[in-house]
Each structure stands twice: as C-alpha cells, then as structure tokens.
Amino acid sequence: MDEPKDTGDDLGHGGAPPPPFRAAVDALRGTRLRPQIEIDPAPAPKRLAPYAYALEAAVVDGEEDLADGRLVLLHDPAGHDAWRGTFRLVTLVRAELEPEMAADPLLPEVCWSWLTGALSARGLAYGEPSGTVTRAGSHYFGGLSARPAASQIEIRASWTPREGLGGVPDTGTHLVAWCDLLAQVAGLPPAAPGDASVVTLPQRRGPQSR
C-alpha cells in the first residue's frame, strides 16, 4: 500500500516540534503496512498535548470497510504525570459484529487482550495502559425494518510507549501492532507466522450502514 500522505509540519501548537517528536512522526509516516489497511493523516487534537499527530485507518475488503480506527500520538516535552513519560498513544477502533458474537459475555475481555497481545507480540515495551471496550446493538423499525439487526464493538485505549535512544519511542512498530489489532477486530487472519493462536472475529455478512 502507499505510505501515509504528508500533511506538512502542522504538528502542534507548542512552537517548533522538538527533534524526538519529529523523529517519532517520521517513523509513523515511513511505516509500510499490510495491503488490506488504508491509512491517511487526520486532523490532530489541539488541547491534549503541546504536540500531536493523528492517523485514520480502515480495513478494506473490496468496497466494504470491515473495521476502522484512529491513532493519535501525543507529546509533552515537560512530561506528564499520568503518562509517566513524554509520549502517549491514544486510539479508537470500531467494527461491526454478528449479533450472536456481540452477545458473548467475554467479548470485552477478549477485545482488550487483542490490544495488549498485539503490543506484546511485536516485542513492545509500554506502560500505563487504560481504556474501555463498548458494544452496542441497533434494531431497525418502520421504513428501516428490512435491515438486519447490527452490533458494533468499540475499543478506546491509551498507553505510554517506552522511549529509546534520544528519547524517541518505536512508533513505527507501535503502528504495526495497532494495525494488527485492527485486522483482528475485522476478522482477518494473523499476518505473522506463529500467531495462529490469536482468536479472530468471523467475517461480517456484508456491507451495512453505520
């Protein structure tokens, strides 16, 4: 797939971006991913940290989006007590589910394990993980009654990537792990050998309105 498009140097409101943040963003921009994932830069939040960079991605099968998400890299050179570091990754991942899968009482725990498992499988060190897993169901009536019931899973999470040389985290590998999570939520088979034990969701019935 193509590399993420460069949207310029609008990386924050705290003045010229410091070298560690520029290096972390460059690593995101230069990472190549599996072909089913389409990724592009997105507007970054301006109030969460002095510097921020955001990406949006979708797992695509033909004309159907099987899952989509957003990944935001935050940086505060002064450090942040809650992060216990100067960088933070924040994500939102969503996918449609079969109603019977959504009814599984263990689904939230399984989805959270997909995130932590994706990071661990790539050998990434991180700290202070937090987040929520939400499932929702939609039933249609009246003029929409012909639509089948729809269920959705949503994962919101954040974690602190461990910093390496020069105070720069391995954001490229974190992006790859995040895309592994997207692929799992979409029901795609594992991309890497040795990941066959990972539980994946079944493929959706077909395109559904969101």
N, C-alpha and C positions, 0 to 999 in steps of 0.2 A: 504494500500500500504506500501511498505518498506520505512523506513526512508532514507533521503539522505545519500549517501555514504560519509565517511570521507576521505578527500584527504590529511590529515596531517596538519601541522602547518604553511604552507606557506601562511600566511595571509597578507603579506605586505612587504614593503622594508624599514620600519622605525624602525627596531630593533625589540626586543621582543614585541609582541602585548600587549597593556595595558589591565588591567582587564575588563574595561567596554566593549571594543571591543570583547574580548574573550567571555564574557557573552552574548553579542548580537549575536555572531556567534553560540554559543551553543544553543541558543533559536531557531535559524533557523534550525539547524541540528536536533533538537528534536521535531519539529512540525509535526504532522500527518495530512494528507490531504485527500480529497475525492478520492475514488478509481480510478476515470477516469483520474486523473492527475499523470503523471510520472515525477519525478523530480530528478535531479542529480547535483552535484557540477560542476562548469565550471571554466576555467582559468579566473582569475580576472584581470582587468586592473591595470597597474602599475604606471600610470602617473597622475591619477585623485586625489589621496589622499595617505597619507603615509600607510594606511591600507585599504584593500579591500577584499571582499568575494563575490563570484558570484554563482548563481544557474541558471540552464536552466530547463524549464518545457514544457510539451506538454499535451494537452487534447486529449486522445486517445479513439477511438471507433473502436474496432477490430484492423485492420491493418491501419486504417486511422487516421492521425493527423488532428483534427478539428481546432486546434489553437496551437501556440507555443509562447514562450517568454523567456526573460532573466531578472533576477532581481539581481542588484548589490548593496551591502551595502558598503558605503564608511565611513571612519572615519579619522578625523584630530583632534588629542587631543588639538591642539592650537586653534581650532575653525576656522570658515570660514565665512567671511563677507557676501557672497552671500547666504550661507545656513542659517545663523543666528542660528548656532548650531554646534555641533561637529560631527554629523552623517548626512548622506544623503542617500536616496534610489533612484536608477535610474533604469528605466525599458524600455523594448521594448516588445510589444505584437503584434502578427500578426495573421490574419485569412483570409481564402478565403470566398468570398461573392457571392451570386447571383447577376448578373449584375443589375437587377432592384432594389435590395436593395442598391447597391452601388451608384445608381443614385439619391437616396433620398437627397435633399439639406440639410436636418437637420442631416444627419448621423454624421458629425464631432462633433457637439454639443452633440448629444446623446452619442457617444462613450466617450467623455470627462466626461460626467455626470456619466457614469458607473464607472470610476475610483474614482471620488470624492464620489460617492454614496457608493461604496464598502468600502471605508475607514470609512465613517460616520456610515454605518450600523453596523460596528464592534466596534463602540464607540471609534475610534482612534483620538487622537489629533495630528495635524500636521501643518506645516507652509510652506510658500514659494513654493507652487506648481507651476510647469511650464511644458510646453510640447507642442507637436504637434500631430495632427491626420491627416494622409495622406491616401488617397485612390488612387488606381492605377488600370488600366484596361489593359488586354492583349488580342490581337486578333491574330489568327494564320493563316498563309498563306502557299501556296505551299505544301510541304510534310507534313506540320503540320495542314493543313486546316480542317482535320476531328475533331480536338479538339474544344470543345465549348469555347466561349469567357470566360475569367476568370477575376475576380476582387478581389482585396485584400485591406484590411484595416490594417493600421499600426499605433499603438499608441506608441509614445515616450514621457516619462514623468519622472519627478523627484520631490521629496518632502522631507521635513525635518521632521523626526519623533520626537515627543516630548520626552524628556528624563525623566525617572522616578528615582527611588531610585538608588543611586550610579552612576548617570549619564548614566543609561542604558535604551534605548528605548525598547518598547514591540515589538521586531522584529518578534516574533512568530506570533502575531496577525496580524501584517502588511503582513506577508507572506500569511496567510489565506485570508486576504482581497484581496491581489494580485491574488490569485488563484480563488477567486470569480469573479474577472474581467476576467481572462482567460476563465472561464466557461461561463460567459455571452457572450463574444465575440464568443465562439464556438457554442452558441445556446443551451446550456444545461439549464434545468430548475433550479430555485434557490434551493440551498441546505438547507437553513434555513427557518423554518416556519415564515410566516409573510412577506416574500419577494416577494409575488406573483405579486405585482405591478411593479416589475422590467421588463422592456422591453428586450426581448432576440431576437437574430437573428434566422431565420429559419435554420434548418439543411442543410448542403451542399448537392448537388446532389450525390456526391460520390468522390472517390479519384481523385485528379488532380495533375499533375506535377507542382512543384514550380520552 
